[in-house]
Amino acid sequence: MNAGHVAKVFTSTYLNHYLPVTMLSFMGEYSLFKADPAAYHFMNLLLHVVNALLLFGLIYALSGSYSVGLLTALLFAIHPLSVESVAWIAERKGVLSATFYFISLLFYVRFKKNGLRVYFIMCMLSFVLSLMSKKHWPLVCRLFCS
């Protein structure tokens, strides 16, 4: 992975989809593990576990209840709706988008509690990364470019 490859990810589409963050995650994995499918499956599973932990943190921050956060995170972790995103290597975009989305929501909760602008900036940055992970980039253009 070099600067030319990274630049190409941000300036081109793959099968008519613009997914630069997802493609960068695949590029990083390929540079580490080459074409070992187990590594790609493991990364999707790891991202799903991280998402469940982030959701726990978000629900705990909103409700103040450890048990409500834990129950919500467990239901999210085992719900069959997430099966494709976790099991299919090509569906990395779903779990990666969710990761940045949950991070964005956590930063927003911190911003609302503390009022520090840095949390709002991090919230927006995480939200844009979420959109750039799952073919929602035209939404960003409509939000910020009009």
C-alpha positions, 0 to 999 in steps of 0.5 A: 500500500503506497500513496498512489494506491491510497490516492486511487481509492479516493478518486475512483469507484469500484463497481460503480460504488464509492467506498474509500474507507472500506477499500482502505480497510481491505488494502490494509488487510491485504498488505498484512494477510494477503489473500487469507480469507480467515483474516478478513472474516476475523476482522468483520467479526472483530468489528462486530464485537467492537460495534456491540461494545460501542453500542453498550457505551452509547446506551449506557451514556444515554440511560445511565443503566448498566443492565439496559446497556448490556441487554441492548448490546447483547441483543444487537450482537446476536440478532440475525439481522447482522449475519450478512455483514459479519459473515460475508467478506464483501459486506465489510462496508456495513460493519465499518459504517456502523463502527464510525456511526456509533463513534459519531453518536458517542461523540455527539452525546459527549458534545451535548454533555460537555459543550466542547466543540472538539467533540462536535468536530469529532462527531462530524468527522466520524459521521463522514467516515461512516458515510464514506464506508457505505456508498452514502457519499452523495448524502455528504455532498447534499448535506455540506455542498448545498 
